[in-house]
Amino acid sequence: MCLAVPGKVEKIKGDVGIVNFNGVKREVRLDLVDVKIGDYVIVHTGFAIEKMDEKDALESLDIWKELLKAEEDY
């Protein structure tokens, strides 16, 4: 099973980007997608596999925040 959390591309150098996942920044390979700084991506095993529409990415991040808050309140 894969949990897909959107991340925002903050830097690009060649085929490697720095992607911000709600404050956690990771190096990600960008070989499989055509993205620019500011785009949202879904990452699997260190590779960006899909570019996400910003509206959909922000909605998904809101759902994740709600789930994490519910977990904390439990």
PDB file of N, CA, C and O in Angstrom:
ATOM      1  N   MET A   1       0.845  -1.172   0.000  1.00  0.00           N
ATOM      2  CA  MET A   1       0.000   0.000   0.000  1.00  0.00           C
ATOM      3  C   MET A   1       0.891   1.235   0.000  1.00  0.00           C
ATOM      4  O   MET A   1       1.946   1.258   0.634  1.00  0.00           O
ATOM      5  N   CYS A   2       0.456   2.245  -0.709  1.00  0.00           N
ATOM      6  CA  CYS A   2       1.201   3.493  -0.803  1.00  0.00           C
ATOM      7  C   CYS A   2       0.314   4.631  -0.306  1.00  0.00           C
ATOM      8  O   CYS A   2      -0.823   4.775  -0.753  1.00  0.00           O
ATOM      9  N   LEU A   3       0.829   5.429   0.610  1.00  0.00           N
ATOM     10  CA  LEU A   3       0.127   6.621   1.057  1.00  0.00           C
ATOM     11  C   LEU A   3       0.677   7.802   0.279  1.00  0.00           C
ATOM     12  O   LEU A   3       1.871   8.096   0.336  1.00  0.00           O
ATOM     13  N   ALA A   4      -0.188   8.467  -0.437  1.00  0.00           N
ATOM     14  CA  ALA A   4       0.250   9.560  -1.297  1.00  0.00           C
ATOM     15  C   ALA A   4      -0.023  10.904  -0.627  1.00  0.00           C
ATOM     16  O   ALA A   4      -1.171  11.329  -0.499  1.00  0.00           O
ATOM     17  N   VAL A   5       1.042  11.554  -0.207  1.00  0.00           N
ATOM     18  CA  VAL A   5       0.943  12.880   0.382  1.00  0.00           C
ATOM     19  C   VAL A   5       1.575  13.862  -0.597  1.00  0.00           C
ATOM     20  O   VAL A   5       2.729  13.682  -0.987  1.00  0.00           O
ATOM     21  N   PRO A   6       0.846  14.890  -0.998  1.00  0.00           N
ATOM     22  CA  PRO A   6       1.426  15.851  -1.932  1.00  0.00           C
ATOM     23  C   PRO A   6       2.549  16.645  -1.292  1.00  0.00           C
ATOM     24  O   PRO A   6       2.525  16.930  -0.094  1.00  0.00           O
ATOM     25  N   GLY A   7       3.523  16.996  -2.101  1.00  0.00           N
ATOM     26  CA  GLY A   7       4.610  17.861  -1.666  1.00  0.00           C
ATOM     27  C   GLY A   7       4.822  18.959  -2.690  1.00  0.00           C
ATOM     28  O   GLY A   7       4.519  18.784  -3.871  1.00  0.00           O
ATOM     29  N   LYS A   8       5.339  20.086  -2.240  1.00  0.00           N
ATOM     30  CA  LYS A   8       5.558  21.229  -3.123  1.00  0.00           C
ATOM     31  C   LYS A   8       7.028  21.323  -3.506  1.00  0.00           C
ATOM     32  O   LYS A   8       7.908  21.303  -2.646  1.00  0.00           O
ATOM     33  N   VAL A   9       7.280  21.424  -4.796  1.00  0.00           N
ATOM     34  CA  VAL A   9       8.652  21.537  -5.309  1.00  0.00           C
ATOM     35  C   VAL A   9       9.188  22.931  -4.965  1.00  0.00           C
ATOM     36  O   VAL A   9       8.614  23.942  -5.370  1.00  0.00           O
ATOM     37  N   GLU A  10      10.294  22.973  -4.215  1.00  0.00           N
ATOM     38  CA  GLU A  10      10.874  24.249  -3.803  1.00  0.00           C
ATOM     39  C   GLU A  10      12.140  24.612  -4.565  1.00  0.00           C
ATOM     40  O   GLU A  10      12.413  25.790  -4.791  1.00  0.00           O
ATOM     41  N   LYS A  11      12.914  23.605  -4.962  1.00  0.00           N
ATOM     42  CA  LYS A  11      14.159  23.843  -5.705  1.00  0.00           C
ATOM     43  C   LYS A  11      14.305  22.748  -6.740  1.00  0.00           C
ATOM     44  O   LYS A  11      13.820  21.632  -6.557  1.00  0.00           O
ATOM     45  N   ILE A  12      14.982  23.079  -7.835  1.00  0.00           N
ATOM     46  CA  ILE A  12      15.279  22.087  -8.872  1.00  0.00           C
ATOM     47  C   ILE A  12      16.722  22.289  -9.319  1.00  0.00           C
ATOM     48  O   ILE A  12      17.153  23.401  -9.625  1.00  0.00           O
ATOM     49  N   LYS A  13      17.455  21.172  -9.347  1.00  0.00           N
ATOM     50  CA  LYS A  13      18.821  21.187  -9.889  1.00  0.00           C
ATOM     51  C   LYS A  13      18.949  19.938 -10.744  1.00  0.00           C
ATOM     52  O   LYS A  13      19.089  18.829 -10.230  1.00  0.00           O
ATOM     53  N   GLY A  14      18.898  20.131 -12.048  1.00  0.00           N
ATOM     54  CA  GLY A  14      18.942  18.991 -12.962  1.00  0.00           C
ATOM     55  C   GLY A  14      17.675  18.168 -12.813  1.00  0.00           C
ATOM     56  O   GLY A  14      16.568  18.695 -12.924  1.00  0.00           O
ATOM     57  N   ASP A  15      17.838  16.871 -12.559  1.00  0.00           N
ATOM     58  CA  ASP A  15      16.704  15.967 -12.407  1.00  0.00           C
ATOM     59  C   ASP A  15      16.369  15.690 -10.941  1.00  0.00           C
ATOM     60  O   ASP A  15      15.652  14.739 -10.631  1.00  0.00           O
ATOM     61  N   VAL A  16      16.894  16.529 -10.041  1.00  0.00           N
ATOM     62  CA  VAL A  16      16.633  16.360  -8.609  1.00  0.00           C
ATOM     63  C   VAL A  16      15.988  17.634  -8.076  1.00  0.00           C
ATOM     64  O   VAL A  16      16.398  18.746  -8.408  1.00  0.00           O
ATOM     65  N   GLY A  17      14.968  17.444  -7.240  1.00  0.00           N
ATOM     66  CA  GLY A  17      14.306  18.590  -6.637  1.00  0.00           C
ATOM     67  C   GLY A  17      14.261  18.453  -5.130  1.00  0.00           C
ATOM     68  O   GLY A  17      14.415  17.359  -4.587  1.00  0.00           O
ATOM     69  N   ILE A  18      14.052  19.566  -4.467  1.00  0.00           N
ATOM     70  CA  ILE A  18      13.771  19.572  -3.038  1.00  0.00           C
ATOM     71  C   ILE A  18      12.268  19.780  -2.923  1.00  0.00           C
ATOM     72  O   ILE A  18      11.722  20.783  -3.385  1.00  0.00           O
ATOM     73  N   VAL A  19      11.608  18.803  -2.291  1.00  0.00           N
ATOM     74  CA  VAL A  19      10.150  18.839  -2.160  1.00  0.00           C
ATOM     75  C   VAL A  19       9.798  18.967  -0.683  1.00  0.00           C
ATOM     76  O   VAL A  19      10.332  18.253   0.166  1.00  0.00           O
ATOM     77  N   ASN A  20       8.887  19.896  -0.398  1.00  0.00           N
ATOM     78  CA  ASN A  20       8.454  20.180   0.963  1.00  0.00           C
ATOM     79  C   ASN A  20       7.140  19.449   1.240  1.00  0.00           C
ATOM     80  O   ASN A  20       6.115  19.717   0.613  1.00  0.00           O
ATOM     81  N   PHE A  21       7.198  18.519   2.196  1.00  0.00           N
ATOM     82  CA  PHE A  21       6.017  17.776   2.626  1.00  0.00           C
ATOM     83  C   PHE A  21       5.594  18.307   3.993  1.00  0.00           C
ATOM     84  O   PHE A  21       5.937  17.734   5.027  1.00  0.00           O
ATOM     85  N   ASN A  22       4.849  19.400   3.985  1.00  0.00           N
ATOM     86  CA  ASN A  22       4.348  19.994   5.224  1.00  0.00           C
ATOM     87  C   ASN A  22       5.470  20.274   6.228  1.00  0.00           C
ATOM     88  O   ASN A  22       5.350  19.969   7.414  1.00  0.00           O
ATOM     89  N   GLY A  23       6.563  20.859   5.727  1.00  0.00           N
ATOM     90  CA  GLY A  23       7.680  21.226   6.580  1.00  0.00           C
ATOM     91  C   GLY A  23       8.845  20.258   6.552  1.00  0.00           C
ATOM     92  O   GLY A  23       9.948  20.608   6.971  1.00  0.00           O
ATOM     93  N   VAL A  24       8.620  19.050   6.065  1.00  0.00           N
ATOM     94  CA  VAL A  24       9.690  18.059   5.935  1.00  0.00           C
ATOM     95  C   VAL A  24      10.185  18.110   4.492  1.00  0.00           C
ATOM     96  O   VAL A  24       9.428  17.852   3.556  1.00  0.00           O
ATOM     97  N   LYS A  25      11.457  18.444   4.326  1.00  0.00           N
ATOM     98  CA  LYS A  25      12.014  18.591   2.975  1.00  0.00           C
ATOM     99  C   LYS A  25      12.854  17.380   2.619  1.00  0.00           C
ATOM    100  O   LYS A  25      13.676  16.914   3.409  1.00  0.00           O
ATOM    101  N   ARG A  26      12.627  16.877   1.396  1.00  0.00           N
ATOM    102  CA  ARG A  26      13.339  15.693   0.921  1.00  0.00           C
ATOM    103  C   ARG A  26      13.826  15.917  -0.505  1.00  0.00           C
ATOM    104  O   ARG A  26      13.213  16.640  -1.291  1.00  0.00           O
ATOM    105  N   GLU A  27      14.964  15.263  -0.815  1.00  0.00           N
ATOM    106  CA  GLU A  27      15.436  15.213  -2.201  1.00  0.00           C
ATOM    107  C   GLU A  27      14.596  14.203  -2.950  1.00  0.00           C
ATOM    108  O   GLU A  27      14.349  13.099  -2.465  1.00  0.00           O
ATOM    109  N   VAL A  28      14.155  14.591  -4.143  1.00  0.00           N
ATOM    110  CA  VAL A  28      13.274  13.744  -4.941  1.00  0.00           C
ATOM    111  C   VAL A  28      13.749  13.758  -6.386  1.00  0.00           C
ATOM    112  O   VAL A  28      14.110  14.810  -6.913  1.00  0.00           O
ATOM    113  N   ARG A  29      13.751  12.603  -7.024  1.00  0.00           N
ATOM    114  CA  ARG A  29      14.081  12.516  -8.450  1.00  0.00           C
ATOM    115  C   ARG A  29      12.885  13.020  -9.258  1.00  0.00           C
ATOM    116  O   ARG A  29      11.737  12.694  -8.956  1.00  0.00           O
ATOM    117  N   LEU A  30      13.169  13.819 -10.287  1.00  0.00           N
ATOM    118  CA  LEU A  30      12.118  14.414 -11.113  1.00  0.00           C
ATOM    119  C   LEU A  30      12.133  13.893 -12.549  1.00  0.00           C
ATOM    120  O   LEU A  30      11.542  14.501 -13.441  1.00  0.00           O
ATOM    121  N   ASP A  31      12.808  12.773 -12.768  1.00  0.00           N
ATOM    122  CA  ASP A  31      12.970  12.228 -14.118  1.00  0.00           C
ATOM    123  C   ASP A  31      11.649  11.909 -14.812  1.00  0.00           C
ATOM    124  O   ASP A  31      11.566  11.988 -16.038  1.00  0.00           O
ATOM    125  N   LEU A  32      10.623  11.552 -14.056  1.00  0.00           N
ATOM    126  CA  LEU A  32       9.384  11.019 -14.636  1.00  0.00           C
ATOM    127  C   LEU A  32       8.302  12.067 -14.871  1.00  0.00           C
ATOM    128  O   LEU A  32       7.277  11.762 -15.479  1.00  0.00           O
ATOM    129  N   VAL A  33       8.509  13.286 -14.406  1.00  0.00           N
ATOM    130  CA  VAL A  33       7.486  14.328 -14.536  1.00  0.00           C
ATOM    131  C   VAL A  33       8.108  15.633 -15.013  1.00  0.00           C
ATOM    132  O   VAL A  33       9.297  15.880 -14.812  1.00  0.00           O
ATOM    133  N   ASP A  34       7.302  16.450 -15.637  1.00  0.00           N
ATOM    134  CA  ASP A  34       7.741  17.762 -16.091  1.00  0.00           C
ATOM    135  C   ASP A  34       7.166  18.789 -15.112  1.00  0.00           C
ATOM    136  O   ASP A  34       5.983  19.123 -15.180  1.00  0.00           O
ATOM    137  N   VAL A  35       8.001  19.281 -14.211  1.00  0.00           N
ATOM    138  CA  VAL A  35       7.529  20.199 -13.179  1.00  0.00           C
ATOM    139  C   VAL A  35       8.414  21.431 -13.092  1.00  0.00           C
ATOM    140  O   VAL A  35       9.529  21.469 -13.612  1.00  0.00           O
ATOM    141  N   LYS A  36       7.878  22.429 -12.421  1.00  0.00           N
ATOM    142  CA  LYS A  36       8.642  23.648 -12.150  1.00  0.00           C
ATOM    143  C   LYS A  36       8.485  23.979 -10.672  1.00  0.00           C
ATOM    144  O   LYS A  36       7.645  23.392  -9.990  1.00  0.00           O
ATOM    145  N   ILE A  37       9.276  24.904 -10.179  1.00  0.00           N
ATOM    146  CA  ILE A  37       9.194  25.318  -8.781  1.00  0.00           C
ATOM    147  C   ILE A  37       7.779  25.825  -8.506  1.00  0.00           C
ATOM    148  O   ILE A  37       7.218  26.608  -9.273  1.00  0.00           O
ATOM    149  N   GLY A  38       7.219  25.355  -7.389  1.00  0.00           N
ATOM    150  CA  GLY A  38       5.861  25.739  -7.004  1.00  0.00           C
ATOM    151  C   GLY A  38       4.817  24.693  -7.330  1.00  0.00           C
ATOM    152  O   GLY A  38       3.700  24.753  -6.817  1.00  0.00           O
ATOM    153  N   ASP A  39       5.169  23.719  -8.190  1.00  0.00           N
ATOM    154  CA  ASP A  39       4.235  22.638  -8.521  1.00  0.00           C
ATOM    155  C   ASP A  39       4.141  21.656  -7.364  1.00  0.00           C
ATOM    156  O   ASP A  39       5.063  21.531  -6.559  1.00  0.00           O
ATOM    157  N   TYR A  40       3.017  20.965  -7.295  1.00  0.00           N
ATOM    158  CA  TYR A  40       2.821  19.899  -6.307  1.00  0.00           C
ATOM    159  C   TYR A  40       2.980  18.552  -7.000  1.00  0.00           C
ATOM    160  O   TYR A  40       2.551  18.373  -8.140  1.00  0.00           O
ATOM    161  N   VAL A  41       3.602  17.606  -6.296  1.00  0.00           N
ATOM    162  CA  VAL A  41       3.829  16.272  -6.850  1.00  0.00           C
ATOM    163  C   VAL A  41       3.490  15.201  -5.825  1.00  0.00           C
ATOM    164  O   VAL A  41       3.462  15.450  -4.619  1.00  0.00           O
ATOM    165  N   ILE A  42       3.234  14.009  -6.336  1.00  0.00           N
ATOM    166  CA  ILE A  42       3.101  12.807  -5.522  1.00  0.00           C
ATOM    167  C   ILE A  42       4.400  12.035  -5.711  1.00  0.00           C
ATOM    168  O   ILE A  42       4.879  11.884  -6.835  1.00  0.00           O
ATOM    169  N   VAL A  43       4.971  11.547  -4.611  1.00  0.00           N
ATOM    170  CA  VAL A  43       6.278  10.884  -4.648  1.00  0.00           C
ATOM    171  C   VAL A  43       6.145   9.445  -4.170  1.00  0.00           C
ATOM    172  O   VAL A  43       5.455   9.164  -3.190  1.00  0.00           O
ATOM    173  N   HIS A  44       6.813   8.538  -4.876  1.00  0.00           N
ATOM    174  CA  HIS A  44       6.872   7.125  -4.476  1.00  0.00           C
ATOM    175  C   HIS A  44       8.313   6.654  -4.596  1.00  0.00           C
ATOM    176  O   HIS A  44       8.933   6.805  -5.648  1.00  0.00           O
ATOM    177  N   THR A  45       8.835   6.096  -3.544  1.00  0.00           N
ATOM    178  CA  THR A  45      10.213   5.589  -3.461  1.00  0.00           C
ATOM    179  C   THR A  45      11.254   6.577  -3.989  1.00  0.00           C
ATOM    180  O   THR A  45      12.207   6.194  -4.667  1.00  0.00           O
ATOM    181  N   GLY A  46      11.052   7.851  -3.665  1.00  0.00           N
ATOM    182  CA  GLY A  46      12.028   8.868  -4.018  1.00  0.00           C
ATOM    183  C   GLY A  46      11.868   9.479  -5.395  1.00  0.00           C
ATOM    184  O   GLY A  46      12.658  10.341  -5.782  1.00  0.00           O
ATOM    185  N   PHE A  47      10.856   9.048  -6.150  1.00  0.00           N
ATOM    186  CA  PHE A  47      10.599   9.589  -7.486  1.00  0.00           C
ATOM    187  C   PHE A  47       9.256  10.308  -7.516  1.00  0.00           C
ATOM    188  O   PHE A  47       8.253   9.770  -7.048  1.00  0.00           O
ATOM    189  N   ALA A  48       9.233  11.512  -8.061  1.00  0.00           N
ATOM    190  CA  ALA A  48       7.960  12.185  -8.311  1.00  0.00           C
ATOM    191  C   ALA A  48       7.287  11.418  -9.450  1.00  0.00           C
ATOM    192  O   ALA A  48       7.847  11.303 -10.540  1.00  0.00           O
ATOM    193  N   ILE A  49       6.090  10.897  -9.195  1.00  0.00           N
ATOM    194  CA  ILE A  49       5.427  10.068 -10.205  1.00  0.00           C
ATOM    195  C   ILE A  49       4.232  10.758 -10.845  1.00  0.00           C
ATOM    196  O   ILE A  49       3.718  10.308 -11.869  1.00  0.00           O
ATOM    197  N   GLU A  50       3.792  11.861 -10.231  1.00  0.00           N
ATOM    198  CA  GLU A  50       2.648  12.554 -10.796  1.00  0.00           C
ATOM    199  C   GLU A  50       2.640  14.001 -10.333  1.00  0.00           C
ATOM    200  O   GLU A  50       2.925  14.301  -9.174  1.00  0.00           O
ATOM    201  N   LYS A  51       2.310  14.888 -11.258  1.00  0.00           N
ATOM    202  CA  LYS A  51       2.122  16.292 -10.927  1.00  0.00           C
ATOM    203  C   LYS A  51       0.663  16.455 -10.504  1.00  0.00           C
ATOM    204  O   LYS A  51      -0.230  15.876 -11.123  1.00  0.00           O
ATOM    205  N   MET A  52       0.420  17.236  -9.457  1.00  0.00           N
ATOM    206  CA  MET A  52      -0.929  17.437  -8.940  1.00  0.00           C
ATOM    207  C   MET A  52      -1.366  18.874  -9.132  1.00  0.00           C
ATOM    208  O   MET A  52      -0.571  19.806  -9.008  1.00  0.00           O
ATOM    209  N   ASP A  53      -2.629  19.036  -9.433  1.00  0.00           N
ATOM    210  CA  ASP A  53      -3.241  20.353  -9.492  1.00  0.00           C
ATOM    211  C   ASP A  53      -3.179  20.974  -8.085  1.00  0.00           C
ATOM    212  O   ASP A  53      -3.435  20.284  -7.098  1.00  0.00           O
ATOM    213  N   GLU A  54      -2.846  22.257  -7.989  1.00  0.00           N
ATOM    214  CA  GLU A  54      -2.675  22.898  -6.690  1.00  0.00           C
ATOM    215  C   GLU A  54      -3.940  22.805  -5.834  1.00  0.00           C
ATOM    216  O   GLU A  54      -3.855  22.544  -4.634  1.00  0.00           O
ATOM    217  N   LYS A  55      -5.102  23.016  -6.435  1.00  0.00           N
ATOM    218  CA  LYS A  55      -6.363  22.944  -5.689  1.00  0.00           C
ATOM    219  C   LYS A  55      -6.543  21.562  -5.070  1.00  0.00           C
ATOM    220  O   LYS A  55      -6.872  21.448  -3.889  1.00  0.00           O
ATOM    221  N   ASP A  56      -6.330  20.520  -5.856  1.00  0.00           N
ATOM    222  CA  ASP A  56      -6.460  19.147  -5.352  1.00  0.00           C
ATOM    223  C   ASP A  56      -5.417  18.845  -4.276  1.00  0.00           C
ATOM    224  O   ASP A  56      -5.717  18.182  -3.283  1.00  0.00           O
ATOM    225  N   ALA A  57      -4.195  19.333  -4.476  1.00  0.00           N
ATOM    226  CA  ALA A  57      -3.135  19.102  -3.494  1.00  0.00           C
ATOM    227  C   ALA A  57      -3.484  19.755  -2.161  1.00  0.00           C
ATOM    228  O   ALA A  57      -3.312  19.141  -1.109  1.00  0.00           O
ATOM    229  N   LEU A  58      -3.969  20.986  -2.195  1.00  0.00           N
ATOM    230  CA  LEU A  58      -4.315  21.687  -0.962  1.00  0.00           C
ATOM    231  C   LEU A  58      -5.494  21.025  -0.252  1.00  0.00           C
ATOM    232  O   LEU A  58      -5.518  20.958   0.977  1.00  0.00           O
ATOM    233  N   GLU A  59      -6.473  20.536  -1.019  1.00  0.00           N
ATOM    234  CA  GLU A  59      -7.597  19.805  -0.421  1.00  0.00           C
ATOM    235  C   GLU A  59      -7.097  18.527   0.258  1.00  0.00           C
ATOM    236  O   GLU A  59      -7.518  18.203   1.368  1.00  0.00           O
ATOM    237  N   SER A  60      -6.207  17.815  -0.407  1.00  0.00           N
ATOM    238  CA  SER A  60      -5.645  16.590   0.152  1.00  0.00           C
ATOM    239  C   SER A  60      -4.863  16.883   1.433  1.00  0.00           C
ATOM    240  O   SER A  60      -4.968  16.140   2.409  1.00  0.00           O
ATOM    241  N   LEU A  61      -4.082  17.961   1.432  1.00  0.00           N
ATOM    242  CA  LEU A  61      -3.312  18.331   2.622  1.00  0.00           C
ATOM    243  C   LEU A  61      -4.235  18.705   3.783  1.00  0.00           C
ATOM    244  O   LEU A  61      -3.929  18.404   4.937  1.00  0.00           O
ATOM    245  N   ASP A  62      -5.356  19.354   3.487  1.00  0.00           N
ATOM    246  CA  ASP A  62      -6.331  19.681   4.530  1.00  0.00           C
ATOM    247  C   ASP A  62      -6.903  18.412   5.156  1.00  0.00           C
ATOM    248  O   ASP A  62      -7.085  18.340   6.372  1.00  0.00           O
ATOM    249  N   ILE A  63      -7.184  17.417   4.325  1.00  0.00           N
ATOM    250  CA  ILE A  63      -7.703  16.136   4.837  1.00  0.00           C
ATOM    251  C   ILE A  63      -6.665  15.468   5.730  1.00  0.00           C
ATOM    252  O   ILE A  63      -7.005  14.950   6.793  1.00  0.00           O
ATOM    253  N   TRP A  64      -5.389  15.477   5.301  1.00  0.00           N
ATOM    254  CA  TRP A  64      -4.325  14.904   6.124  1.00  0.00           C
ATOM    255  C   TRP A  64      -4.230  15.613   7.476  1.00  0.00           C
ATOM    256  O   TRP A  64      -4.057  14.967   8.509  1.00  0.00           O
ATOM    257  N   LYS A  65      -4.345  16.948   7.465  1.00  0.00           N
ATOM    258  CA  LYS A  65      -4.291  17.704   8.719  1.00  0.00           C
ATOM    259  C   LYS A  65      -5.428  17.305   9.655  1.00  0.00           C
ATOM    260  O   LYS A  65      -5.227  17.164  10.861  1.00  0.00           O
ATOM    261  N   GLU A  66      -6.633  17.122   9.086  1.00  0.00           N
ATOM    262  CA  GLU A  66      -7.779  16.700   9.891  1.00  0.00           C
ATOM    263  C   GLU A  66      -7.548  15.309  10.484  1.00  0.00           C
ATOM    264  O   GLU A  66      -7.851  15.073  11.654  1.00  0.00           O
ATOM    265  N   LEU A  67      -7.015  14.395   9.683  1.00  0.00           N
ATOM    266  CA  LEU A  67      -6.741  13.049  10.177  1.00  0.00           C
ATOM    267  C   LEU A  67      -5.698  13.055  11.298  1.00  0.00           C
ATOM    268  O   LEU A  67      -5.853  12.358  12.300  1.00  0.00           O
ATOM    269  N   LEU A  68      -4.648  13.840  11.122  1.00  0.00           N
ATOM    270  CA  LEU A  68      -3.614  13.916  12.147  1.00  0.00           C
ATOM    271  C   LEU A  68      -4.141  14.554  13.436  1.00  0.00           C
ATOM    272  O   LEU A  68      -3.773  14.136  14.535  1.00  0.00           O
ATOM    273  N   LYS A  69      -4.999  15.562  13.298  1.00  0.00           N
ATOM    274  CA  LYS A  69      -5.585  16.191  14.477  1.00  0.00           C
ATOM    275  C   LYS A  69      -6.497  15.204  15.214  1.00  0.00           C
ATOM    276  O   LYS A  69      -6.477  15.133  16.443  1.00  0.00           O
ATOM    277  N   ALA A  70      -7.293  14.445  14.457  1.00  0.00           N
ATOM    278  CA  ALA A  70      -8.171  13.454  15.061  1.00  0.00           C
ATOM    279  C   ALA A  70      -7.351  12.396  15.795  1.00  0.00           C
ATOM    280  O   ALA A  70      -7.749  11.936  16.865  1.00  0.00           O
ATOM    281  N   GLU A  71      -6.219  12.014  15.234  1.00  0.00           N
ATOM    282  CA  GLU A  71      -5.333  11.044  15.868  1.00  0.00           C
ATOM    283  C   GLU A  71      -4.785  11.579  17.200  1.00  0.00           C
ATOM    284  O   GLU A  71      -4.712  10.856  18.194  1.00  0.00           O
ATOM    285  N   GLU A  72      -4.405  12.860  17.193  1.00  0.00           N
ATOM    286  CA  GLU A  72      -3.884  13.494  18.416  1.00  0.00           C
ATOM    287  C   GLU A  72      -4.970  13.590  19.493  1.00  0.00           C
ATOM    288  O   GLU A  72      -4.696  13.404  20.679  1.00  0.00           O
ATOM    289  N   ASP A  73      -6.195  13.878  19.072  1.00  0.00           N
ATOM    290  CA  ASP A  73      -7.300  14.048  20.014  1.00  0.00           C
ATOM    291  C   ASP A  73      -7.811  12.723  20.564  1.00  0.00           C
ATOM    292  O   ASP A  73      -8.532  12.698  21.561  1.00  0.00           O
ATOM    293  N   TYR A  74      -7.443  11.633  19.924  1.00  0.00           N
ATOM    294  CA  TYR A  74      -7.941  10.323  20.315  1.00  0.00           C
ATOM    295  C   TYR A  74      -7.358   9.873  21.572  1.00  0.00           C
ATOM    296  O   TYR A  74      -7.674   8.781  22.044  1.00  0.00           O
TER     297      TYR A  74
END
